[in-house]
Each structure stands twice: as C-alpha cells, then as structure tokens.
C-alpha cells in the first residue's frame, strides 16, 4: 500500500496505540514507525528516489517526531482557538495533507512522477515543525535567532544530506525537491510546474502550519 492511492492510506491501528501509550520508544517501535512511514510513501521508478526517501527517514529522532503523541488545540475553519484539545500524532496530519496535495486539481494534468513528488514534498515539509516540538530541538522564545531560522536549521539537519546525494543521480528531481522544500539550487526548474506544486503543497499544509506554529503543541508526558 502506498501513496499512489492515498484514500487507502490508513495508519495501522496498532501503531496509533503504540504512540498513545507513552514511554520511551524501543528500537522495535521505531522500526515499526519507520516501516509505516515508508509504506505510505510513493513508489518511484528511479532507484535514487527510493534511496532518497529512505534517507529522509534514516534518523530515529525524525521518525519518532512523526509519531510523538500530543495534545493539539482545536481551531475553527477561520483558525480561531476553540478552547478544546485533541489527542493525536503528527503523522496522521502529514499523510492526510500529502494525499490531498497529490489529488489537487492544480496538478491534475502533471505527470504521475510529479504528483508523487508533490505527495513526498508535503509529507516532508512539516518535519521541522514536528521536530521542534521535542524538548531537545525546541525553539526557545527570545533566543538570538528567529523561529524561521531555527526551523530552517532543523530542515537542513533532516534533508540536506539526502538531497545532496540525490543530486548525484537525479538532478532534475533533486532540484525540484530542493526548491520546493526551501533550499536553493543552482539548477533551474520549470517555474510553472514549481508554482503549481508549491501551491498544492502549501494549501494542503495550511492547517498543519497554523496549528504547529500558532498553538504551541505539547507532547504528552512519556
């Protein structure tokens, strides 16, 4: 099962239970979480893209951040706080947004490869926000650097090396992914394609950005 049919992408119930029970993750649990992430990722024809996907989720910390149980404040459609909270894990939000991006009318006429890239970009885009929730990586208000710089450093920590490796084998996809994920590239990309894919991913992740940036989510004590 993969992102080629996002409507069938359901998180295995036992993984949700694992993430909700708390406590320090075991290597077995991290392995299950990583398998779930990779299971939901698109399948690419180019082996370099497959390696890139695996590399993005090579870090146990990154994998754990996607499955860290937390309470999130609930917003209205106009992004106004309701005073209510829900218990959730970040991955449920990320995979739902990724599926929505892939199916957007904005990119309906693009190739299947580019639709899969849109899914992947959207799945990876909030990684720095998820990592920022963890105590060891959390931004401290009043620090000498702004939040956006901190999030950029976390993004580089997760994605820079995988992107650099991908550039050796699939320069076109690497340049497009890098630009969509907020990095600079010396290789030009199709600006119209970039704009469509950027819009699809941005629209799909609006609620994630609003919740994770504006409501200061807290992990459930583990």
Secondary structure, 3 states (H helix, E strand, C coil): CCHHHHHHCCCCHHHHHHHHHCCCCCHHHHHHHHHHHHHHCCCCCCHHHHHHHHHHCCCHHHHHHHCCEEEEEEECCCCCEEEEEEEEEHHHHHHHHHHHHHCCHHHCCCCHHHHHHHHHHHHHHCHHHHHHHCHHHCCCCCCCCCHHHHHHHHHHHHHHHHHHHHHCCCHHHHHHHHHHCCCCCCCCCCHHHHHHHHHHHHHHCHHHHHHHHHCCCEECCC
